Amino acid sequence: MKGSKEKRPSSAFYRLYPSREPTRAINKRRGHFESLLQVVGAGFNSKGEHVGNIDKDFKNGGIFVMDKAEEELIKCSIMKNLKCSTKVKFSHMLAYLMEMGNDLSLAPGDVVSENPGF
């Protein structure tokens, strides 16, 4: 809220979504900060019963579409510096997949790195 009321906004986000309180001139406003609603696009419970299938191909009851080579990349090559179990590596891949899906759902003019909370 504080950033949305600044006379000189600290980011493009606060410039596009200023507070309703008339604290500054508003150019190219897309809406008001008070009208925004945060919505989480996806999530998963890392302790849920379905986590047992996270490292499997969809043909075997998993969630990923991958061949053996891609599976080995995740297990060994891509995440070789992570000192964690195979299931945790696949959990990371699921998080990256959800992040990418969320990025793709944004309008082309919205730069994710300039928006607080991303």
Buried (B, 14 or more C-beta within 10 A) or exposed (E): EEBBBBEEBEBBBBBBBBBEEEEBEEEEEBEBBEEEEEEEEEEBEEEEEEBEBBBBBEEEEBBBEBEEEBBEBBBEEBBEEEEEEBEBBBBBBBBEEBBEEBEEEEEEEBEEEEBEEE
